[in-house]
């Protein structure tokens, strides 16, 4: 009886020790993740320092546009003309159909690429005999591509990151990435961390654009975490409203960037490209950068 009792005590102590160690390990992992992706302070948006650089640069006109989930084949040419009017160097088409039934089989990103002389990469998922997702386009040659499925929650749809590495000039490289995060709040945080992990070790500049599905007036976890790694191309007074078109009150497209070697110069803050003839209920958002070239 005594032996059994001692054995029971020893087993119980081992179980307690195991639980304590497990809690410590899990806590350490969670803390390390939190520490690694510590969110910034939205009330003090990082501002790019005034740079007296007068060497050679290359202008980068950036555009993010919602391709309108319910748009029809009939109004697609108008959307193409809206994009042509701005003539971007780097373009994100989010919520984009390629050869789907509702797009009448039109390969929308390819048509836009052909019309504007852009190079194209699309990360999508199978939908209506075609694809639906995000397309990133560039006037510059694409040297690498990354299509990443972001962490999928239990109640949402598959969200994706499309990223390209482009050669702006001989020997001058940068990344351009686009996404649309989940509408379900609990699913956005791991998706933001997926993006940070995919970009945090890149040595070249990264411009990340898209819909993060959170408003700065009430930022959630995704926006807070992205603020810790990316500079938002908008003033501290707030990012531009671009929806709904009739009376804009929400920001549904953000333009952000990270720049470890300070090669980017932000010339024009993110703003709406208010083309009233757009068939979309979301105005495009645009910004203008310059990238330093080799002297």
C-alpha positions as CSV (number, residue, x, y, z in Angstrom):
1,X,0.0,0.0,0.0
2,X,2.8,2.4,0.9
3,X,4.7,1.5,-2.2
4,X,1.6,2.2,-4.4
5,X,1.0,5.5,-2.6
6,X,4.6,6.6,-3.1
7,X,4.4,5.6,-6.8
8,X,1.2,7.6,-7.2
9,X,2.9,10.7,-5.6
10,X,5.9,10.4,-7.9
11,X,3.6,10.1,-11.0
12,X,1.6,13.1,-9.8
13,X,4.7,15.2,-9.4
14,X,5.9,14.2,-12.8
15,X,2.6,15.3,-14.3
16,X,2.7,18.6,-12.5
17,X,6.3,19.2,-13.7
18,X,5.3,18.3,-17.3
19,X,2.3,20.7,-17.2
20,X,4.6,23.5,-15.8
21,X,7.2,22.9,-18.4
22,X,4.6,22.8,-21.2
23,X,3.1,26.1,-20.1
24,X,6.6,27.6,-20.0
25,X,7.5,26.4,-23.5
26,X,4.2,27.4,-25.1
27,X,4.3,30.8,-23.3
28,X,7.9,31.3,-24.6
29,X,6.8,30.6,-28.1
30,X,3.9,32.9,-28.0
31,X,6.0,35.6,-26.4
32,X,8.7,35.3,-29.0
33,X,6.2,35.5,-31.8
34,X,4.6,38.6,-30.3
35,X,8.0,40.1,-29.7
36,X,9.1,39.4,-33.2
37,X,6.0,41.1,-34.7
38,X,5.5,43.9,-32.2
39,X,2.9,46.3,-33.6
40,X,3.7,49.9,-34.1
41,X,1.7,52.9,-32.8
42,X,-0.8,54.1,-35.3
43,X,-0.9,57.6,-33.6
44,X,2.8,58.0,-34.6
45,X,3.0,56.7,-38.1
46,X,6.6,56.4,-39.2
47,X,7.5,59.1,-41.7
48,X,10.3,58.7,-44.3
49,X,13.1,61.2,-43.4
50,X,13.6,64.1,-45.7
51,X,16.4,63.0,-48.1
52,X,18.7,65.5,-49.8
53,X,19.6,62.8,-52.3
54,X,20.2,64.3,-55.7
55,X,21.5,61.3,-57.6
56,X,19.8,59.3,-60.3
57,X,16.4,57.9,-59.5
58,X,13.6,56.0,-61.2
59,X,9.9,56.9,-60.7
60,X,7.6,54.2,-59.6
61,X,3.8,54.9,-60.0
62,X,1.9,52.4,-57.9
63,X,-1.8,51.5,-58.1
64,X,-4.1,49.2,-56.2
65,X,-7.5,48.6,-57.7
66,X,-10.4,46.3,-56.8
67,X,-11.6,44.5,-59.9
68,X,-15.1,44.4,-58.6
69,X,-16.4,40.9,-57.7
70,X,-19.7,41.5,-59.5
71,X,-18.4,43.3,-62.5
72,X,-19.6,42.1,-65.9
73,X,-17.8,41.6,-69.1
74,X,-19.6,44.6,-70.5
75,X,-18.0,47.1,-68.1
76,X,-14.5,45.6,-68.2
77,X,-13.2,47.9,-71.0
78,X,-14.1,50.9,-68.9
79,X,-12.0,49.5,-66.0
80,X,-9.1,49.0,-68.4
81,X,-9.4,52.7,-69.4
82,X,-9.3,53.8,-65.8
83,X,-6.0,52.0,-65.3
84,X,-4.7,53.3,-68.5
85,X,-5.5,56.9,-67.4
86,X,-3.0,56.5,-64.5
87,X,-0.5,54.4,-66.4
88,X,1.1,52.6,-63.3
89,X,4.5,51.1,-63.2
90,X,3.4,48.6,-60.5
91,X,-0.2,47.5,-60.4
92,X,-2.3,45.2,-58.1
93,X,-5.5,43.8,-59.4
94,X,-7.3,42.4,-56.4
95,X,-10.5,40.3,-56.5
96,X,-9.5,39.6,-60.1
97,X,-11.1,37.1,-62.4
98,X,-9.2,35.2,-65.0
99,X,-11.2,33.2,-67.6
100,X,-14.1,32.7,-65.2
101,X,-17.7,32.2,-66.3
102,X,-18.8,35.5,-64.9
103,X,-16.0,37.2,-66.8
104,X,-17.2,35.5,-70.0
105,X,-14.0,33.6,-70.2
106,X,-11.9,36.8,-70.5
107,X,-8.4,36.6,-69.0
108,X,-8.7,40.0,-67.4
109,X,-5.1,40.3,-66.0
110,X,-3.6,39.3,-69.3
111,X,-5.7,41.8,-71.3
112,X,-4.6,44.6,-69.0
113,X,-1.0,43.4,-69.2
114,X,-1.2,43.4,-73.0
115,X,-3.0,46.8,-73.2
116,X,-0.4,48.6,-70.9
117,X,2.7,46.6,-71.9
118,X,3.1,45.1,-68.4
119,X,4.6,41.8,-67.1
120,X,2.2,39.7,-65.1
121,X,2.1,37.2,-62.3
122,X,-1.2,36.0,-60.7
123,X,-1.8,34.0,-57.6
124,X,-5.3,32.6,-57.6
125,X,-7.5,29.7,-56.8
126,X,-9.7,27.6,-59.0
127,X,-13.1,29.3,-59.6
128,X,-15.8,28.9,-62.3
129,X,-13.5,27.1,-64.8
130,X,-10.9,29.8,-64.3
131,X,-9.1,31.6,-61.5
132,X,-9.9,34.2,-58.9
133,X,-7.3,36.0,-56.8
134,X,-4.6,38.7,-56.9
135,X,-2.5,39.7,-59.9
136,X,0.6,41.9,-59.7
137,X,1.9,43.6,-62.8
138,X,5.1,45.5,-63.6
139,X,6.6,47.6,-66.4
140,X,9.9,46.2,-65.3
141,X,11.2,42.6,-66.0
142,X,10.1,40.0,-63.4
143,X,13.0,38.0,-62.1
144,X,11.2,36.0,-59.3
145,X,7.7,35.2,-58.3
146,X,6.1,34.0,-55.0
147,X,2.5,32.8,-54.7
148,X,1.6,32.2,-51.1
149,X,-1.6,30.7,-49.6
150,X,-2.2,32.6,-46.4
151,X,-3.4,30.9,-43.2
152,X,-7.0,29.9,-43.7
153,X,-9.5,30.3,-40.9
154,X,-12.4,28.0,-40.2
155,X,-15.1,30.3,-41.6
156,X,-13.3,32.3,-44.3
157,X,-12.1,31.8,-47.8
158,X,-8.6,31.1,-49.1
159,X,-6.6,34.4,-49.1
160,X,-3.3,34.8,-51.0
161,X,-0.2,36.9,-51.4
162,X,1.2,37.5,-54.9
163,X,4.7,38.9,-54.9
164,X,7.2,39.6,-57.7
165,X,10.9,40.7,-57.7
166,X,11.6,43.2,-60.5
167,X,14.7,44.7,-62.0
168,X,14.1,48.4,-62.2
169,X,17.4,49.1,-63.8
170,X,20.5,47.0,-64.4
171,X,21.4,45.6,-60.9
172,X,18.6,47.5,-59.1
173,X,16.0,45.2,-57.7
174,X,12.9,45.5,-55.6
175,X,9.8,43.5,-54.6
176,X,6.1,44.3,-55.3
177,X,3.4,42.4,-53.4
178,X,-0.4,42.5,-53.2
179,X,-3.0,40.8,-51.1
180,X,-6.5,41.0,-49.7
181,X,-6.9,39.8,-46.1
182,X,-9.9,38.0,-44.6
183,X,-13.1,39.8,-43.6
184,X,-13.2,37.7,-40.4
185,X,-11.1,39.5,-37.7
186,X,-9.7,36.4,-36.0
187,X,-8.3,35.1,-39.3
188,X,-6.5,38.3,-40.3
189,X,-3.8,38.2,-37.6
190,X,-2.1,35.0,-38.7
191,X,-2.4,36.1,-42.3
192,X,-0.5,39.4,-41.5
193,X,2.2,37.3,-39.8
194,X,2.4,35.1,-42.9
195,X,3.2,38.2,-44.9
196,X,5.7,39.6,-42.4
197,X,7.5,36.2,-42.3
198,X,7.7,36.1,-46.1
199,X,9.2,39.6,-46.4
200,X,11.1,40.3,-43.2
201,X,14.5,38.9,-44.4
202,X,14.4,40.5,-47.9
203,X,17.3,42.9,-48.4
204,X,15.7,44.9,-51.3
205,X,12.8,47.4,-50.9
206,X,9.3,45.9,-50.7
207,X,6.1,47.7,-51.7
208,X,3.1,45.9,-50.2
209,X,-0.4,47.0,-51.3
210,X,-3.9,45.7,-50.9
211,X,-7.0,45.6,-48.8
212,X,-6.2,44.7,-45.1
213,X,-9.9,44.8,-44.3
214,X,-9.4,47.1,-41.2
215,X,-9.8,50.8,-40.7
216,X,-7.3,53.0,-39.0
217,X,-10.0,54.5,-36.8
218,X,-10.4,51.1,-35.2
219,X,-7.3,49.0,-36.1
220,X,-7.4,45.3,-35.4
221,X,-4.5,42.9,-35.0
222,X,-3.6,42.7,-38.7
223,X,-3.2,46.4,-39.1
224,X,-1.3,46.8,-35.9
225,X,1.2,44.1,-36.8
226,X,1.7,45.3,-40.3
227,X,2.4,48.8,-38.9
228,X,5.3,47.3,-37.0
229,X,7.1,46.2,-40.2
230,X,5.8,48.4,-43.0
231,X,5.6,52.2,-43.4
232,X,2.2,53.4,-44.6
233,X,2.4,55.8,-47.6
234,X,0.0,58.2,-46.0
235,X,0.2,61.2,-43.6
236,X,-0.4,60.8,-39.9
237,X,-3.8,62.5,-40.4
238,X,-4.9,59.3,-42.1
239,X,-4.9,57.2,-45.2
240,X,-7.1,58.2,-48.1
241,X,-10.8,57.1,-48.2
242,X,-11.6,55.3,-51.4
243,X,-15.0,53.7,-50.8
244,X,-17.9,53.9,-51.4
245,X,-17.5,55.9,-54.5
246,X,-20.6,58.1,-53.9
247,X,-19.3,59.3,-50.5
248,X,-15.9,57.8,-49.5
249,X,-15.6,57.1,-45.8
250,X,-13.5,53.9,-45.7
251,X,-9.9,52.9,-46.7
252,X,-10.1,49.7,-48.6
253,X,-6.7,49.9,-50.3
254,X,-3.5,50.6,-48.5
255,X,0.0,51.3,-50.0
256,X,2.9,50.4,-47.7
257,X,6.6,49.7,-47.9
258,X,9.7,48.5,-46.1
259,X,13.1,49.8,-47.1
260,X,16.0,48.4,-45.1
261,X,18.7,50.4,-47.1
262,X,16.6,53.5,-47.6
263,X,16.5,53.3,-51.4
264,X,12.9,54.5,-51.7
265,X,11.8,58.2,-51.8
266,X,8.1,58.7,-51.2
267,X,7.1,61.6,-53.5
268,X,3.3,61.5,-53.4
269,X,1.4,60.1,-50.5
270,X,-1.3,57.4,-51.2
271,X,-4.4,59.1,-52.6
272,X,-7.5,58.2,-54.4
273,X,-7.6,58.2,-58.2
274,X,-11.1,59.6,-58.5
275,X,-12.2,58.6,-62.0
276,X,-16.0,59.0,-61.8
277,X,-16.6,56.8,-64.9
278,X,-15.2,53.8,-63.0
279,X,-17.8,51.0,-62.9
280,X,-16.4,49.9,-59.5
281,X,-17.7,51.1,-56.2
282,X,-14.1,51.5,-55.0
283,X,-11.8,54.2,-56.3
284,X,-8.3,53.0,-57.1
285,X,-5.5,54.1,-54.7
286,X,-2.2,55.4,-56.0
287,X,1.1,56.6,-54.8
288,X,4.4,57.7,-56.3
289,X,7.9,56.7,-55.3
290,X,11.4,57.1,-56.6
291,X,14.0,54.5,-56.2
292,X,17.7,55.4,-56.0
293,X,19.8,54.0,-58.9
294,X,23.4,53.2,-59.0
295,X,25.6,56.2,-59.7
